[in-house]
Amino acid sequence: MGISGKLYSFLYLRGFRVWVSYRTQTVLTVLGWVLP
């Protein structure tokens, strides 16, 4: 694994974290609408 491999894995993990946080925010927003 060279430098390109490290960079790819770093960007992949970062994008995954951003996606998870985005999904969590969306779920919380939906729950805020549904729950009284």
C-alpha positions as CSV (number, residue, x, y, z in Angstrom):
1,M,0.0,0.0,0.0
2,G,1.6,3.3,-1.1
3,I,0.8,6.9,-0.5
4,S,-2.2,6.7,-2.9
5,G,-3.6,3.8,-0.9
6,K,-3.3,5.7,2.3
7,L,-4.9,8.8,0.8
8,Y,-7.8,6.7,-0.7
9,S,-8.5,5.0,2.6
10,F,-8.4,8.3,4.5
11,L,-10.8,9.9,2.1
12,Y,-13.0,6.8,2.2
13,L,-13.2,6.8,6.0
14,R,-13.8,10.5,6.1
15,G,-16.6,10.3,3.5
16,F,-18.1,7.4,5.4
17,R,-18.2,9.4,8.7
18,V,-19.8,12.3,6.9
19,W,-22.4,10.0,5.4
20,V,-23.2,8.5,8.8
21,S,-23.5,11.9,10.5
22,Y,-25.7,13.1,7.6
23,R,-28.0,10.0,7.9
24,T,-28.2,10.4,11.7
25,Q,-29.1,14.1,11.4
26,T,-31.8,13.1,8.9
27,V,-33.2,10.4,11.2
28,L,-33.3,12.9,14.1
29,T,-35.1,15.4,12.0
30,V,-37.8,12.9,10.9
31,L,-38.2,11.8,14.5
32,G,-38.6,15.4,15.5
33,W,-41.5,15.7,13.0
34,V,-43.2,12.4,14.0
35,L,-42.9,12.6,17.7
36,P,-45.1,15.1,19.5
